[in-house]
Amino acid sequence: MPSSLKDTTTLHNGVKMPWMGLGVFKVKEGEEVIQSVKAALKNGYIHIDTAAIYGNEEGVGQAIKESGVPRENLFITTKLWNTEQGYDTTLKAFETSMEKLGLDYLDLYLIHWPGKDKYKDTWRAFEKLYRDGRVRAIGVSNFLVHHLEDLLGTAEIKPMVNQVEYHPHLTQKDLQAFCKKEGIQLEAWSPLKQGQLLNDPTLIEIAQKYNKSVAQIILRWDLQNEVVTIPKSINEQRIIENSNVFDFELTREDMDRIDGLNKDSRAGSHPDQMMVGF
């Protein structure tokens, strides 16, 4: 089990990915994102997750530069937006993201949503970027089992990561089992269901037992399920609190109780219905 923010899981190509990072979904470009990324880096985080559609890649890049943390010590992820899917458009969108981030290489590049029929062409472009050494790892986001099976039918390089909505109301057991079998690392976006889980009575009861916050309990549950997690916060105290999950362990019984909260309910879109920009 990871014991600090620096601890990593090894992806199937040998690249080490930190178990925990800071997500910056809905964090405003400019001061807000710069300050939250700098706060995270100052407090030991080394993994930052952004996306083209978040509109804050420039701020993330500036924060990295100003933080003074050596680039090689960091793990930076961004994602390709739906409207840019396709071979040539993907390669162009990648260059735009890199320019905004001010980076020479990326640690992880993800296809943000599967959409309908372009992700195989998109994936060929990802494979090129990977072979060219522009990206250390490539993966997908919001892919269900049927998308993965379809992609694996033609892919020359297997995705290293699948980042999906994952929390106690959406435990995605079948997807997790499939990814494990294929050696694809599962990663959780919206681990706290955009705050909707913080008032859950079962989680509150478990949090009191361990003398932790509900957020800390959920993040610990992610880690014990071997799921990489990227909670978002713009508050430095909360950023620190979210990372204080390495000094306790949930019992099997409490893990099962949390699993039992599953309702197959999402805060975001269902991947099969998400067609924005396609």
C-alpha positions in Angstrom: 0.0 0.0 0.0 1.2 3.5 -0.7 2.7 5.3 2.3 3.2 8.8 0.9 2.3 11.2 -1.9 5.5 10.2 -3.7 4.5 6.5 -3.9 3.7 5.1 -7.3 2.0 2.3 -9.2 4.0 0.9 -12.1 2.1 1.0 -15.4 2.4 -1.9 -17.8 5.1 -0.1 -19.8 7.2 0.4 -16.6 6.4 4.1 -16.1 5.8 4.9 -12.4 2.5 6.9 -11.8 1.9 8.5 -8.4 -1.2 7.0 -6.6 -2.5 10.4 -5.7 -2.6 13.7 -7.5 -4.4 17.1 -7.7 -7.2 17.4 -10.3 -8.0 20.9 -11.6 -11.4 20.3 -13.2 -13.5 23.6 -12.9 -10.5 25.5 -11.4 -10.4 28.9 -13.0 -7.5 29.8 -15.3 -5.2 32.4 -13.9 -4.5 33.0 -10.2 -6.9 30.3 -8.9 -5.3 27.4 -10.8 -1.8 28.8 -10.3 -2.2 29.1 -6.6 -3.9 25.7 -6.1 -1.2 23.8 -8.2 1.6 25.7 -6.3 0.0 24.8 -3.0 -0.2 21.1 -4.0 3.4 21.0 -5.2 4.6 22.9 -2.0 2.9 20.3 0.1 4.4 17.2 -1.5 2.1 16.4 -4.4 4.0 15.5 -7.6 1.0 14.5 -9.8 -1.2 17.1 -11.6 -4.1 16.3 -13.8 -5.6 18.8 -16.3 -7.4 18.7 -19.7 -7.6 20.9 -22.8 -11.4 21.5 -22.1 -10.6 22.8 -18.6 -9.1 25.9 -20.1 -6.4 26.1 -17.5 -3.3 24.4 -19.0 -1.4 27.7 -19.2 -1.9 28.3 -15.4 -0.9 24.7 -14.6 2.3 25.3 -16.7 3.0 28.6 -15.0 2.6 27.0 -11.6 5.0 24.2 -12.5 7.6 26.7 -13.6 7.2 28.9 -10.5 7.2 26.0 -8.1 10.9 25.3 -8.6 10.2 21.5 -8.5 12.4 19.8 -11.2 10.3 18.7 -14.2 11.5 15.1 -14.0 10.1 14.8 -10.4 6.6 15.5 -11.6 3.8 13.5 -13.3 1.6 15.7 -15.6 -1.5 14.5 -17.3 -3.7 16.3 -19.9 -6.5 15.1 -22.1 -7.6 15.5 -25.7 -11.1 17.1 -26.1 -13.8 15.5 -28.2 -13.8 18.0 -31.1 -10.1 17.3 -31.7 -10.5 13.5 -32.2 -9.1 12.0 -35.4 -5.5 11.4 -36.4 -4.3 14.8 -37.7 -6.4 16.9 -35.4 -5.1 14.9 -32.4 -1.5 15.6 -33.3 -2.3 19.3 -33.6 -4.2 19.5 -30.4 -1.3 17.8 -28.6 1.1 20.5 -29.8 -1.4 23.2 -28.6 -1.6 21.6 -25.1 2.2 21.3 -24.9 2.6 24.9 -25.9 0.1 26.1 -23.2 1.7 23.8 -20.6 5.2 25.0 -21.6 6.5 21.4 -21.4 8.8 19.3 -23.7 7.1 16.0 -22.9 4.0 14.8 -21.1 3.8 12.0 -18.6 0.2 10.9 -19.5 -2.1 11.8 -22.4 -5.7 10.6 -22.3 -8.6 10.5 -24.8 -11.2 12.4 -22.7 -14.3 10.6 -23.9 -14.8 7.7 -26.3 -17.5 9.2 -28.5 -18.6 7.1 -31.4 -16.3 6.3 -34.2 -13.1 8.3 -34.1 -11.2 7.0 -31.1 -9.3 4.4 -33.2 -7.8 7.0 -35.4 -7.2 9.1 -32.4 -5.4 6.2 -30.7 -3.1 5.8 -33.8 -2.0 9.4 -33.2 -1.5 8.6 -29.5 0.7 5.6 -30.4 2.8 7.9 -32.7 3.2 10.4 -29.9 4.3 7.6 -27.5 6.7 6.1 -30.0 8.2 9.5 -30.7 8.9 10.0 -27.0 6.6 13.0 -26.6 4.5 11.2 -24.0 5.7 8.7 -21.4 2.3 6.9 -21.2 -1.0 7.0 -23.1 -4.5 6.1 -22.0 -8.1 6.7 -22.2 -10.8 8.3 -20.0 -14.4 7.3 -19.5 -14.1 4.1 -21.6 -16.5 1.3 -20.7 -15.6 -2.4 -21.2 -17.2 -2.4 -24.7 -15.1 0.6 -25.8 -11.9 -1.0 -24.4 -12.6 -4.3 -26.1 -13.2 -2.5 -29.4 -10.0 -0.4 -29.1 -7.9 -3.4 -28.1 -9.0 -5.2 -31.2 -6.9 -2.8 -33.4 -4.5 -1.1 -30.9 -0.8 -1.9 -31.3 -0.1 -0.4 -27.9 -2.5 -1.2 -25.0 -3.8 1.8 -23.0 -1.8 2.2 -19.7 -4.6 4.0 -17.8 -8.4 4.4 -17.9 -9.6 7.4 -15.9 -13.2 7.1 -15.0 -15.8 8.5 -12.7 -15.3 6.3 -9.6 -16.6 6.7 -6.1 -18.7 4.8 -3.5 -21.9 5.4 -5.5 -20.3 4.2 -8.7 -17.9 1.3 -7.9 -17.7 0.0 -11.5 -16.7 -3.5 -10.4 -16.9 -5.1 -13.9 -14.8 -2.4 -15.4 -12.3 -2.6 -12.6 -12.0 -6.4 -13.1 -11.6 -6.0 -16.8 -8.9 -3.3 -16.5 -7.0 -5.4 -13.9 -7.1 -8.4 -16.2 -5.7 -6.3 -19.1 -3.1 -4.6 -17.0 -4.8 -1.1 -17.4 -4.5 1.1 -14.3 -7.8 2.4 -13.2 -7.9 6.1 -12.1 -10.8 7.9 -10.3 -12.0 11.3 -11.4 -14.6 13.0 -9.1 -13.7 10.6 -6.2 -15.9 12.6 -3.8 -18.8 12.7 -6.4 -18.3 16.5 -6.6 -18.9 16.7 -2.8 -22.2 14.9 -2.9 -20.9 12.1 -0.7 -19.7 14.2 2.1 -23.0 14.0 4.0 -23.5 10.3 3.7 -24.4 8.8 7.1 -22.4 5.6 6.7 -19.3 7.5 5.6 -19.7 9.9 8.4 -19.9 7.0 10.9 -16.8 5.4 9.4 -14.9 8.7 9.4 -15.6 9.2 13.1 -14.4 5.7 13.9 -11.0 6.5 12.3 -10.9 10.2 13.4 -10.7 11.2 9.8 -12.8 13.3 7.4 -15.3 11.7 5.0 -13.1 12.8 2.1 -10.1 11.1 3.7 -12.1 7.9 4.1 -13.1 7.9 0.4 -9.6 8.6 -0.8 -8.2 5.8 1.4 -10.9 3.4 0.0 -9.7 4.3 -3.5 -6.1 3.5 -2.7 -6.9 0.3 -1.0 -8.9 -0.7 -4.1 -5.7 0.0 -6.1 -7.3 3.0 -7.9 -5.2 6.1 -8.6 -7.1 9.2 -7.3 -7.0 12.9 -8.1 -9.2 14.9 -5.7 -9.7 18.6 -6.7 -9.5 21.5 -4.3 -8.5 25.1 -4.5 -8.1 25.4 -0.7 -4.6 24.8 0.6 -5.8 23.3 3.9 -8.1 20.9 2.1 -5.3 20.0 -0.4 -3.2 19.1 2.6 -6.1 17.2 4.4 -6.8 15.2 1.2 -3.2 13.9 1.3 -3.3 12.8 4.9 -4.5 9.3 4.1 -1.3 7.3 4.4 -1.3 6.9 8.2 -4.3 4.5 8.6 -5.9 1.5 7.0 -9.6 0.7 6.5 -10.6 -2.8 7.7 -12.0 -5.3 5.2 -15.4 -4.9 6.9 -15.4 -1.1 6.4 -14.2 -1.5 2.8 -17.2 -3.8 2.2 -19.6 -1.3 3.8 -18.3 1.4 1.5 -18.6 -0.9 -1.5 -22.2 -1.5 -0.4 -23.1 2.2 -1.0 -22.9 1.6 -4.8 -26.0 2.8 -6.7 -24.5 3.0 -10.2 -25.2 6.7 -10.0 -23.1 9.3 -11.7 -22.3 13.0 -11.1 -21.1 13.3 -14.7 -22.3 12.0 -18.1 -22.7 8.4 -19.0 -20.0 7.6 -21.6 -22.5 6.2 -24.1 -24.6 9.3 -23.9 -21.7 11.8 -23.9 -21.6 13.1 -27.4 -20.6 16.8 -26.9 -18.4 17.9 -29.7 -18.5 14.7 -31.7 
